[in-house]
């Protein structure tokens, strides 16, 4: 009897099948995807430029916003260009190692996105509850350390995904019914035991998402108590208005994530696979698209900087960080 090595069951490449069931409509779906991606790249690059060169934006809140913008850029750029190649040019093949790298970046930076939103909630908590100590607590050194810790948390927790997926034998074909290499979409092609992959994936979701949501909830509970205790209605409105953009960012980030999570577990047989795949793409594309728009509209300092640039004013000095 012929015994196959594990390497014989590792495909050289996978085929990303796009959105099964909507093959004839993929060219039309690509246009809103492309438009949102362009807005995401231009908007987030614009925010990073403003935060780097505008003196008035050299504050902790905007440093965290820069982390969010950088995370958003990597997150959407890990998936959308490949998806557009599938829709426009039918370039569906992706190498096995390239697939693992894409999977690593997607899951690492979605975790980073959640972590930065949590840090921004803590920033708002300190700003509203301890305004006189804000600059003392959130120094540049502290911001750098918590940002690095958030990134390392994602890397350390997601790296095992790569090894858990690489070790599996693949004998159920190499066609992935998706636009990108999602962890469980790849694992389902294996004829090996993927129970460890599923359990570890759930643990990581709880460790990252559960912890971050808990911190955000506690932060806003304390913020709400502090705002309600203010004597002036104008002071209450002004204090809470500083959180509006961040609350919108939380909604844009977690709403598609919750939909995908619950629909997979409770509506798997009633919701078509094409809907799951579209929502999975929106989950990675909506926050990068909307965050710069929301912060540009809701944040007065950013609006003022944009207006100065558009009017050609030279009042603000350039400053490198």
ABEGO torsion letter per residue (X at the ends): XBBBBAAAABBABBBBAEBBGAAAAAAAAAAAAAAAAAAAAAAAAAAAAAAAABAAABBAAAAAAAAAAAAAAAAAAAAAAAAAAAAAAGBABBBAAAAAAAAAAAAAAAAAAAAAAAAAAAAAAAAAABAAAAAAABBAAAAAAAAAAAAAAAAAAAAAAAAAAAABBBAAEABBBBABBBAAAAAAABABBAAAAAAAAAAAAAAAAAAAAAAAAAAAAAAAAAAAABABAAAAAAAAAAAAAAAAAAAAAAAAAAAAAAAAAAAAAABBAAAAAAAAAAAAAAAAAAAAAAAAAABAAAAAAAAAAAAGBAABBBBBX
